[in-house]
């Protein structure tokens, strides 16, 4: 093996080692990114369900209040129709 070939082989080996360390770093960063993204979505989904569980009694009471208001409005409309019917009947 000539000195030029040996030098070229050593440089190639150093480049391969450097590339290997860079690729390992990229792979490690990618794994951490996937782990953090998974953790992020678990927290977001968990917080959504937790918030819904916490707010559910308030949501149900608001829904009941809206239903009662709707029934009252229908009752008032019925009364108005009766009054208008009695006036138009005369």
ABEGO torsion letter per residue (X at the ends): XBAAAAAAAAAAAAAAAAAAAAAAAAAAAAAAAAAAAAAAAAAAAAAAAAAAAAAAAAAAAAAAAAAAAAAAAAAAAAAAAAAAAAAAAX
